[in-house]
Amino acid sequence: MGNRRGHGRGDEDPVRDYADSEMEIPRLFALLLIVLEWTRPGLPSPLRPICDLRVLDHFIKEARDAEATMRVCKEDCSIGVPLMVPLTRVDIGVWEKKNMAEQAQEVQTGLWLLNRAFISLHTSISNSALHSHIDASVRNIASIGQVLRSLSIQDYVPTVSGIDLQETWQVSSAPELFQVHINFLRGKVRLLLANAPVCKQEVS
Amino acid sequence: HVIHHSNRLPLRITELCLEVKSAFAQLLREEPENIKCFAERMRDLTCFWEEGESRNSSLHQYTFTYTYQYRNENSSACEVFEMPMLAARGRRLFYSRLPRIEFFAQLHLCVFRGGRELYNRSLFIDQVFLLDPPANVTVVKTGQRGQLNVTWLPPALKYMDDSMMYEVRYAMEGNPMRKETVKATTKLTLRGLQPSSKYKVFVRVKPDGITYNGYWSAWSDPAFGTTPPSDLDPVIVVLILVIILIFFLLILFVLVSLLKKLWPDIPSPEHKFPGLFSVYKGDFQEWLGHSNSSTRPIHAFTEELPSPLEVLSETSLDSDTTEQGEEPLQSRDMDAGLLDRWKEPPHTHWLMEQLRALQKHPQALSQSSLLESQDTYVTLNQNSQHAKEGRQEDDILEESLPLQALFASGDTSLSAASHSDLGSLQQSSGSGRLSSQSSFEYPNHTWPPKGPGYTYMAVADSGVSMDYSPMSSSMGKGVVYANEYILGHRRPLSGQQVHS
């Protein structure tokens, strides 16, 4: 605003000095950019791919700690309605035959199922100590989802009918659910992340 | 390479003996469970158990079943084999191998003998890995002393290569072993080793326990490496040299100072008397005669330096000789007396020469002891006016003999002297009576007690005028005249009269 004072326009309205025509267009443009940035539609900016498996190891350790504390819980921890959870078993030969998309789909379906199971466990169990573990597990699953997104793996939300029941089973107690969680992370999720093509491109 | 077989085909004995024997032995030691299982690669699981009863139980009595937890179906059975010659003390060892394994799912195992359950166990196959030891362990020198680089190959397992933990064991001949553990890397630098020594290195591997777990593998074959010989760091060499140099300089310094203490310089007056010792061979008289062209022989002082003169004045009092009025009278009288007196030793010019010489070399005098008893002093006794009448020449002559000698070589008359620096004597308070002692004293010496009746004045043989307050006189009432005696500046002296 002071950059116009030196000019010989003393007889003009001083307010008019600010809205000088030379500066008006860049100002409007800047305002427009700010507004657009706020209202930017949908797509999040691409994350840097998280290829270091130590990130996943950190989540695995968290889940393992939760599972260890839950293992001793016997009475309080049974649930009435069995929960549908993904299968955690991995047959290496069978897994290798699947392509990347199938593997990703399997992983994301499993994460979705686990998420749903934890939420319903949260409602059915009244013990507040368990609630903290359940919340931690839910956050854990959400973080894994972020990692997957960073590796350019598209989000996949399964429909109820689209779930292959062959790949699911049912648990009826909280310790079992936590065990499924940790085994799922160690198995399928880790195998998927270790073979992510984005990370392999960086290495080679 | 993968062994494909069905449950019915027996495994080759030789293969089993080579690969599995050590594994069995290790697990027999380490695993507390009854059914001991291990997975060597990601393709199969081997389980075995011991049977201690010495019954002649046949192999076919045993049934080994397994089932995965998630499957709600009946368990499957697996063929049982016996491992010969392994178990000791009458124990028999039976094993079985699962053909297709699934990771990350809980596995239930059961051993039945004759229809009754003997042992059971639940485990995860990804938690019981027993890997092969690392291969190609190599030890090479690094560039630095006391270090060796160890590298090895990881186990060739596809999905596990970043989940490994290694332990390196190394020792010199006959020394205890040292261990180091590394994770996720297949090389290690050993530090702190002794130079020029041969080291033996072993490596073993285990899954790191986060995703996969298992038992420590067997130690690899030993690898040998020799550390490079130690060489001196050039920086250390330079520093040592600098320290030695400083040390030598220090010793030199100490020696020199010691020498100075033991053999101090004896000051020699040679340089003050040019030619005295070299040309005239110490003959002072000749040297004097040569340099001053005087003919009078010096009797008492041929070999002595002229001693410094001390001008002393004595006050003797009648009465209130109050100052100014009588002083000129007295001084006039004294002048006359002095003049008369000073005719006796007319060679004051020579004395002045000596005094000038002394003045030029004040350090010569400073080194000599000025107040020895054999110093000569000039004392000016202030007598009354009567003194001028009586020519106390005898006294004077006796006492001032040395002084006479000093003045002996002078040629000029006293009048000349009166205009010179010695003119102060003219104005001095004393009557001019010369005592036998005369010396010039320097201000930084203490006064010797001379005896009652004398007041001392120090006359400095420097270019600066010194004004001294007279010492207390035991005379009581006396007029003490303080003189300013200046050598070399030819300033007229002012006399002060002090009433004591």
Interface residues (C-beta under 8 A of the other chain):
Chain A: L53 D57 I60 K61 L87 T88 R89 V90 D91 I92 G93 W169 Q179 N183 F184 R186 G187 K188 R190 L191 A194
Chain B: M42 R43 Y68 Y70 N72 R100 I101 E102 F103 F104 A105 Q106 F124 D126 Y159 D162 I210 T211
